Amino acid sequence: MKTFNKIYAVVLVVAVAFCGCSESFLDRYPASSTLLQDQYEKLDNTLEGSMRGIYSMLYAVSDHDAFGQRSIDMYGDLLCGDMALTSETYGWFSNDEKQQVRTGRSGYVWTYYYDILRNINMVIRTVKTQTTLLDSVAVYGFPTDGMKVIDGSGNVVHQYNSEDSLHAVYYAQALTMRGYVYSGLIRFFVPTVDHLFGGAYNLTNYPAFPLYTEDNLDNGPQPLAMINQVYNLVESDFDNAIKYFETFGKDYARNTKLEVDVNVARGLAAYYYLNRAREIDVTATDPLLAIPMRKALNLAVDVIDSQNFSIIPSNAANNGVLTSGFNSVSNDSWMWGQTVTVETAGGLASFFGQVDIHSYSYAWAGDTKVIDKNLYDAIPVWDIRKRWFNDGSANSSFTLCPDKKFFSAKNPNSTASDDIDREWLSDNVFMRVELMYLIASEASYFLQKQDSAQLFLTDLISNRIDTTAAATAAYTTFAATLSTPSVFVQELIRNWRLELWGEGYGLQTFRRLTSHAYRWYNESTDTEEEKVRRGSNHLYNAGKEMDYSDETIFTLQIPASETNYNPNM
């Protein structure tokens, strides 16, 4: 769609260099800003190097409020109001707090996803044209016994080799990442069903955004694809990625948690299907609703049942709810994340450089990001996660900041200028297993499996009970009410917003579950209102009702740079 930007060519070279590839890989890299397909295919270690380059784009820095996936996570959490900017000195992320994202944020989000997409499509095309893998699968099918294909008579009709297996893993990784890209574009650039003509619309005639694959990569700008075309591609990519991982990648162990594997593919697909189900009005008795919801449930359960990850416990000296700091990929709950090194640290242009008051950060220096006060007030006394946020009894200038959720391992406590972390080596989390429990709970609820829904949710919140006797007693009283549907759905929403606070899931939670209304406590009338309101601690629009009907706030607009460049728009 666009030329391969020079900055990302540099990122790709650097990423591969750090991974120990040969100097010939670097020598063959073009000096121009465009990487041609024939040049790309002649590179040494093409698939491995290219996938590493793609992963490096997840944390590539463009500016101090544009540093890859974790900056996009912040956009959504600020836009929906769960994260609040309470003071402003430098101005980063202020438009997101103001809910004025169409003034410039659309361009970065658009470019971020499409730059990654072009490189993914090059990997997929290379597998198709430069290896025999897909041709062999088309003729013989997938391996059924190790790397062997066995016919009905027990004869070996084909034997795949280790090279085939490796090609299959990289192919599965690329398909997973393409599903990630397009599902991200859907979440930001496609209105929800409530916005599309009150839900009365036809998926075959709603234009979404241009669809690029390995087949039209060199065909110039593409027209807007219909949303059902996008859905079909995303679902095909995730399905195939999981199939290739499961059949060819059984013995494959990823080098780092930055690489996607079968469980990351399942997790991304589960979250996609959960949001996809929202495009079928969840308040209607439509049997089609069960299709994506059931897929979301099954995929989330597959991850949980793999037993490769575990929920962060509430009470642990290390890697507990209050002691992990969400700063290390070694945590058993992390499914997908980036190990930050001296070479890859973004410094101030990073999540911890924006949010962590224990590091030399904008939050420490004047642009403080905190939890929305209404959301904080909704945390019950038994919930240990209330202690993630500064209650104002100490360091009152940082009231409600996440000083016990996100903090540097080097400096977990102090905000003194002589103590703060100036290395910014805290790792970046992209996905945790707790997400799978929330997906499974929500999907079960909409599939009218109340017992299962409650079980998945209590699996999570039973690990979030404070350690005091009073808290335990309060939780016991609360747990007895959880079987009441109205109580359950409010607790489900609260856990989506609280457990994953600062991790980029707030906007979609708001878009997906607003029909069930967040409760807001009106102190002046001493009543609960079925509205979503920003807390009183927001720097902009404090106390404002979140107007869900205003699509222009919560759905990004295709940027002018694209509409001006693409003659098909």
C-alpha positions in Angstrom: 0.0 0.0 0.0 2.8 2.4 0.9 6.5 2.1 0.4 8.4 0.3 3.1 9.4 3.3 5.2 13.1 3.7 5.8 12.8 3.9 9.5 11.3 0.4 9.6 13.9 -0.9 7.3 16.5 0.3 9.8 14.4 -1.3 12.6 14.4 -4.6 10.8 18.2 -4.5 10.3 18.8 -3.6 13.9 16.4 -6.3 15.2 18.1 -9.0 13.2 21.6 -7.7 14.1 20.8 -8.1 17.8 19.6 -11.6 17.1 23.0 -12.7 15.9 22.3 -13.1 12.2 25.3 -13.0 9.8 26.7 -9.7 8.5 25.8 -10.8 5.0 22.2 -10.2 6.0 23.1 -6.6 6.6 25.3 -6.2 3.6 22.5 -7.2 1.3 20.0 -4.7 2.7 19.1 -2.0 0.2 20.1 1.6 1.0 17.0 3.1 -0.6 13.8 3.6 1.3 11.9 0.9 -0.6 12.5 -2.8 -0.2 11.6 -4.6 -3.4 10.2 -8.1 -3.3 13.1 -9.7 -5.3 15.6 -8.1 -3.0 13.7 -9.3 0.0 13.6 -12.9 -1.2 17.4 -13.0 -1.6 18.1 -12.1 2.0 19.7 -14.7 4.2 17.4 -16.0 6.9 14.5 -14.2 5.3 11.6 -15.6 7.3 13.3 -15.5 10.7 14.8 -12.1 10.1 11.6 -10.7 8.7 9.4 -11.9 11.6 11.9 -10.4 14.1 11.6 -7.1 12.2 7.8 -7.3 12.3 7.9 -7.9 16.0 10.3 -4.9 16.5 7.6 -2.7 15.0 5.4 -3.4 18.0 7.6 -1.1 20.0 9.1 1.2 17.3 9.3 4.8 18.5 7.9 7.6 16.3 7.4 10.2 19.1 6.9 10.4 22.8 3.3 9.5 22.5 3.7 7.1 19.6 5.8 4.1 20.6 3.9 1.1 19.2 1.4 -1.1 20.8 1.6 0.2 24.4 1.0 3.8 23.2 -2.1 2.6 21.3 -3.2 0.8 24.5 -3.1 4.2 26.2 -5.1 5.9 23.5 -8.0 3.6 24.0 -7.9 3.7 27.8 -7.8 7.5 27.9 -10.5 7.8 25.2 -13.0 5.7 27.2 -12.1 7.6 30.3 -10.9 4.7 32.5 -7.4 6.3 32.5 -7.5 10.0 33.4 -4.9 12.7 32.8 -5.0 14.9 35.9 -2.3 17.4 35.2 -0.6 18.6 32.0 2.8 20.1 31.7 4.2 18.6 28.4 1.0 17.9 26.5 1.5 14.2 25.5 -1.7 12.3 25.2 -3.8 15.4 26.0 -5.9 15.0 22.8 -6.8 11.5 23.9 -7.9 12.8 27.3 -9.9 15.5 25.5 -11.5 12.8 23.3 -10.2 14.7 20.2 -8.4 11.8 18.6 -9.5 12.7 15.1 -7.2 15.7 15.1 -4.2 13.5 14.6 -4.3 10.2 16.4 -6.0 8.4 13.5 -3.0 8.9 11.3 -0.6 7.2 13.7 -2.9 4.2 14.4 -3.5 3.8 10.7 0.2 3.9 9.7 1.2 1.7 12.6 -1.1 -1.2 11.5 -0.5 -0.8 7.7 3.3 -0.6 8.0 3.2 -3.9 9.9 0.8 -5.4 7.4 3.0 -4.8 4.4 5.8 -6.7 5.9 3.5 -9.5 7.1 2.2 -9.9 3.5 5.8 -10.2 2.2 6.5 -13.0 4.6 3.3 -14.8 3.6 4.1 -14.4 -0.1 7.6 -15.7 0.4 6.3 -18.9 2.1 3.9 -19.4 -0.8 6.4 -18.7 -3.6 9.8 -19.7 -2.2 9.0 -22.8 -0.3 7.1 -26.1 -1.1 5.1 -26.1 2.2 1.7 -25.0 0.9 1.9 -27.0 -2.2 2.6 -30.1 -0.2 -0.2 -29.4 2.2 -2.6 -28.9 -0.8 -1.6 -32.3 -2.2 -1.0 -34.4 0.9 -2.8 -32.6 3.7 -1.5 -31.9 7.2 0.8 -34.3 9.1 -1.1 -36.7 11.3 1.6 -38.7 13.0 4.6 -36.5 13.9 5.7 -35.1 10.5 4.1 -38.0 8.6 0.9 -38.1 6.5 -0.7 -41.5 7.0 -3.5 -42.8 4.6 -6.4 -44.9 5.6 -4.4 -48.1 5.2 -1.6 -46.9 7.4 0.8 -46.1 4.6 3.1 -43.1 4.8 2.2 -41.0 1.8 4.3 -38.0 2.7 7.1 -37.1 5.1 7.5 -33.5 6.0 11.0 -32.4 7.2 12.4 -30.0 9.8 12.6 -27.2 7.2 8.9 -27.6 6.3 8.1 -27.4 10.0 10.1 -24.2 10.4 8.5 -22.7 7.4 5.1 -23.6 8.8 5.8 -21.9 12.1 6.8 -18.7 10.5 3.8 -18.9 8.2 1.6 -19.4 11.3 3.2 -16.4 13.0 2.6 -14.2 10.0 -1.0 -15.2 9.7 -1.5 -14.6 13.4 0.0 -11.1 13.1 -2.2 -10.3 10.1 -5.2 -11.3 12.1 -3.9 -9.0 14.9 -3.5 -6.1 12.5 -7.0 -6.4 10.9 -8.8 -7.0 14.2 -7.0 -3.9 15.5 -8.2 -1.8 12.5 -11.7 -3.1 13.1 -11.7 -2.1 16.7 -10.6 1.4 16.0 -12.0 2.3 12.6 -15.3 0.4 12.3 -18.3 1.6 14.3 -20.2 -0.8 16.5 -23.5 -2.3 15.6 -25.4 0.3 17.6 -23.8 3.0 15.5 -24.5 1.4 12.1 -28.0 2.5 11.4 -29.3 1.3 14.8 -28.0 -2.2 14.1 -30.1 -2.6 10.9 -27.3 -2.9 8.4 -25.9 -5.5 6.0 -22.3 -6.6 6.5 -22.0 -7.1 2.7 -22.5 -3.4 2.0 -20.7 -1.6 4.8 -17.3 -0.3 3.6 -14.5 -0.6 6.2 -11.0 0.0 5.0 -8.6 -1.2 2.2 -7.8 -4.9 2.4 -4.3 -5.9 1.4 -3.0 -9.4 1.1 0.0 -11.1 -0.4 -1.9 -11.4 -3.7 -2.5 -7.6 -4.2 0.6 -6.3 -2.5 2.0 -4.8 -5.7 -1.3 -3.7 -7.2 -1.3 -0.2 -5.8 -4.0 1.4 -3.6 -7.0 -0.7 -3.0 -10.7 0.4 -2.5 -12.5 0.1 0.7 -13.4 -3.6 1.4 -16.8 -4.5 2.8 -16.6 -5.4 6.5 -17.7 -9.0 5.8 -14.6 -9.4 3.5 -12.4 -8.3 6.4 -14.1 -10.7 8.8 -13.6 -13.6 6.4 -9.9 -12.9 6.0 -9.3 -12.5 9.8 -11.1 -15.7 10.6 -9.3 -17.6 7.9 -6.0 -16.3 9.1 -6.6 -17.2 12.7 -8.0 -20.6 11.8 -5.1 -21.4 9.5 -2.5 -20.1 12.0 -3.8 -22.3 14.8 -3.9 -25.3 12.5 -0.3 -24.8 11.3 0.9 -24.3 14.8 -0.9 -27.3 16.1 0.2 -29.7 13.4 3.7 -28.5 12.5 4.7 -26.6 15.6 4.2 -29.1 18.4 8.0 -29.2 19.2 8.6 -25.6 18.5 9.6 -23.5 21.4 9.6 -19.7 20.9 12.8 -17.9 21.7 11.1 -15.1 23.6 7.5 -14.1 24.6 7.6 -11.5 21.8 7.1 -14.2 19.3 3.5 -15.3 18.8 2.7 -19.0 19.3 -0.4 -21.1 19.2 -1.7 -19.8 22.5 -1.2 -16.2 21.5 -3.0 -17.0 18.2 -5.9 -18.5 20.2 -5.9 -15.5 22.6 -6.0 -13.0 19.8 -8.7 -15.0 18.0 -10.8 -15.3 21.1 -10.7 -11.6 21.7 -11.6 -10.9 18.0 -14.6 -13.3 18.2 -15.8 -11.7 21.4 -15.8 -8.3 19.8 -17.1 -9.8 16.5 -20.1 -11.1 18.4 -20.9 -7.6 19.5 -21.6 -6.8 15.9 -24.6 -9.0 16.3 -26.7 -7.1 18.8 -26.3 -9.0 22.1 -29.6 -7.7 23.3 -31.4 -9.5 20.5 -32.4 -13.2 20.5 -30.4 -13.9 17.3 -29.0 -17.5 17.0 -26.1 -16.1 15.0 -24.8 -14.6 18.2 -23.9 -18.0 19.4 -21.4 -18.7 16.6 -18.7 -16.1 17.4 -19.4 -16.3 21.1 -18.9 -20.1 21.1 -15.7 -19.7 19.2 -14.5 -17.1 21.7 -15.3 -19.4 24.6 -13.7 -22.5 23.1 -10.5 -20.6 22.2 -10.1 -19.0 25.6 -10.7 -22.4 27.3 -8.0 -23.9 25.1 -5.5 -21.4 26.4 -6.6 -22.0 30.0 -6.5 -25.7 29.6 -3.0 -25.6 28.1 -1.8 -24.9 31.7 1.1 -22.9 30.3 0.1 -19.8 32.2 -1.4 -19.0 35.6 -3.3 -16.2 37.2 -1.2 -13.8 39.2 -1.9 -14.7 42.9 -3.1 -12.0 45.3 -0.6 -12.8 48.1 2.9 -13.5 47.0 6.3 -12.1 48.0 7.3 -12.0 44.4 5.2 -11.8 41.2 2.0 -11.2 43.2 -0.7 -8.7 42.5 1.1 -6.0 44.5 4.6 -7.2 43.9 5.0 -8.0 40.2 5.0 -4.4 39.0 3.9 -5.7 35.6 7.5 -5.2 34.6 8.8 -8.6 33.6 7.9 -11.1 30.9 9.0 -13.9 33.2 5.7 -13.6 35.1 3.7 -16.8 34.6 0.6 -14.9 33.6 2.1 -13.2 30.6 1.3 -14.9 27.3 2.7 -12.2 25.0 5.1 -9.4 25.8 8.4 -7.7 25.0 11.7 -8.0 26.9 13.1 -4.5 27.1 16.8 -4.3 26.8 19.3 -1.4 26.8 19.2 -1.6 23.0 15.4 -1.6 22.7 14.5 0.7 25.6 12.3 3.7 24.5 13.3 5.9 27.5 10.6 8.6 28.0 8.9 7.4 24.8 7.5 4.2 26.4 4.6 3.1 28.6 6.7 3.3 31.8 8.2 6.6 30.6 4.6 7.9 30.5 3.0 6.2 33.5 5.4 5.0 36.1 6.1 7.6 38.9 9.0 5.5 40.1 10.8 6.0 36.9 12.0 9.3 35.3 8.8 9.8 33.5 6.2 12.3 32.3 3.9 11.0 35.0 6.5 11.8 37.7 7.4 15.2 36.1 3.9 16.6 35.6 1.7 14.7 33.2 0.1 12.3 35.7 -2.1 9.4 34.5 -4.4 7.9 37.1 -7.5 5.7 37.4 -10.8 7.4 36.8 -12.2 8.3 40.2 -15.7 6.8 39.6 -14.0 3.5 38.7 -11.8 3.6 41.7 -14.7 4.3 44.0 -16.5 1.3 42.6 -13.7 -1.1 43.8 -15.0 -2.9 46.9 -13.1 -3.0 50.2 -12.3 -6.7 49.7 -10.5 -6.2 46.4 -6.8 -6.0 46.8 -6.5 -4.3 43.4 -7.7 -1.1 45.1 -4.2 -0.9 46.5 -2.8 -0.7 43.0 -3.7 2.9 43.1 -2.4 5.6 45.4 -5.1 6.5 47.9 -3.6 10.0 48.6 -2.5 9.3 52.2 1.1 9.6 51.0 2.5 11.2 47.9 -0.8 13.0 47.6 0.3 14.8 44.4 0.1 11.4 42.8 -3.4 10.5 44.1 -4.9 7.5 42.2 -1.9 6.9 40.1 -1.0 3.2 39.5 2.0 3.3 41.7 1.5 -0.3 42.9 0.5 -1.8 39.6 3.1 -0.4 37.2 6.5 0.2 38.8 10.2 -0.3 38.0 11.8 -3.4 39.4 14.8 -1.3 40.1 12.8 1.2 42.1 9.4 -0.1 43.3 8.7 2.5 46.0 10.5 5.9 46.0 9.6 9.0 44.0 12.7 10.9 45.2 14.7 12.4 42.3 17.8 10.6 43.4 16.1 7.2 43.4 13.9 7.1 40.3 14.8 4.6 37.6 16.5 6.3 34.7 17.1 3.1 32.7 13.5 2.3 31.6 14.1 -1.5 31.4 10.6 -2.5 32.5 9.1 -5.0 30.0 5.9 -4.5 28.0 2.9 -6.7 28.5 0.7 -7.3 25.5 -1.5 -10.2 26.7 -2.1 -12.0 30.0 -4.0 -15.2 30.8 -6.4 -13.2 32.9 -7.8 -11.9 29.7 -8.8 -15.5 28.8 -10.8 -15.9 32.0 -12.7 -12.7 31.3 -13.4 -13.7 27.7 -14.6 -17.1 28.8 -16.8 -15.6 31.5 -18.4 -13.0 29.1 -18.9 -15.5 26.3 -20.5 -18.0 28.7 -22.8 -15.3 30.0 -24.1 -14.4 26.5 -24.5 -18.1 25.7 -26.7 -18.3 28.8 -24.3 -20.5 30.7 -24.6 -18.6 33.9 -22.8 -21.2 36.1 -19.8 -21.4 33.8 -19.7 -17.6 33.5 -19.7 -17.3 37.2 -17.0 -20.0 37.6 -14.6 -18.3 35.2 -15.0 -15.0 36.8 -14.6 -16.3 40.4 -11.5 -18.1 39.3 -10.1 -14.7 38.7 -11.5 -12.7 41.6 -10.8 -15.4 44.1 -7.1 -14.4 43.4 -7.9 -10.7 44.1 -9.2 -10.9 47.7 -7.3 -8.7 50.1 -5.5 -10.4 52.9 -7.3 -8.8 55.9 -10.0 -10.7 57.8 -12.4 -7.9 57.2 -11.8 -8.1 53.4 -12.3 -11.9 53.4 -15.6 -11.5 55.3 -16.8 -8.8 52.9 -16.0 -11.0 49.9 -17.9 -13.9 51.4 -20.9 -11.7 51.7 -20.5 -10.4 48.2 -19.9 -13.8 46.6 -23.4 -14.9 47.8 -25.0 -12.3 45.5 -22.9 -13.0 42.4 -25.5 -15.5 41.1 -27.9 -12.6 40.6 -27.6 -11.7 36.8 -27.6 -8.0 37.4 -24.9 -8.2 40.0 -22.9 -10.6 37.9 -22.8 -8.5 34.8 -21.8 -5.4 36.7 -19.0 -7.4 38.3 -17.9 -8.7 34.9 -17.7 -5.2 33.5 -15.9 -3.9 36.6 -13.3 -6.7 36.3 -12.7 -6.0 32.6 -12.1 -2.3 33.5 -10.0 -2.9 36.6 -8.0 -6.1 36.0 -6.8 -4.9 32.6 -6.5 -1.2 33.5 -3.7 0.4 31.5 -3.4 -2.6 29.2 -5.5 -1.4 26.4 -8.8 -3.1 26.8 -10.9 -0.2 28.2 -12.3 1.2 24.9 -13.6 -2.1 23.6 -15.1 -3.0 27.0 -17.0 0.3 26.8 -18.0 -0.2 23.2 -19.0 -3.8 23.7 -20.8 -3.7 27.0 -22.4 -0.3 27.2 -25.8 -1.8 26.5 -25.5 -3.3 30.0 -24.7 0.1 31.5 -21.8 1.0 33.8 -23.1 2.1 37.1 -22.2 5.6 38.3 -22.7 6.7 41.9 -24.1 10.2 42.1 -22.9 11.6 45.4 -25.3 14.6 45.2 -28.4 12.4 45.0 -27.0 9.3 46.8 -28.2 7.1 43.9 -26.8 4.9 41.3 -27.4 6.1 37.7 -27.3 3.9 34.6 -24.9 6.1 32.9 -21.2 6.2 32.1 -19.6 9.4 33.5 -16.0 10.6 33.6 -14.8 11.0 37.2 -14.2 14.3 38.8 -10.4 13.9 38.6 -10.2 14.3 34.8 -8.3 17.3 33.6 -10.8 17.8 30.8 -14.6 17.2 30.7 -14.6 16.1 34.4 -18.0 14.5 35.3 -19.1 14.5 31.7 -21.6 11.8 30.6 -20.0 9.6 28.0 -22.2 10.0 25.0 -22.1 6.5 23.5 -24.3 7.6 20.6 -21.6 10.0 19.3 -19.7 7.8 16.9 -17.2 10.5 16.1 -15.7 10.2 19.6 -15.2 6.5 19.9 -14.5 5.5 16.2 -11.4 6.8 14.5 -11.7 8.4 11.0 -9.6 7.2 8.1 -6.9 9.9 7.9 -6.7 12.5 5.2 -3.3 11.3 4.2 -4.9 8.0 3.1 -8.0 9.6 1.4 -5.8 12.0 -0.5 -3.3 9.3 -1.5 -5.7 6.6 -2.4 -7.8 7.4 -5.6 -10.2 4.6 -4.8 -11.4 6.2 -1.6 
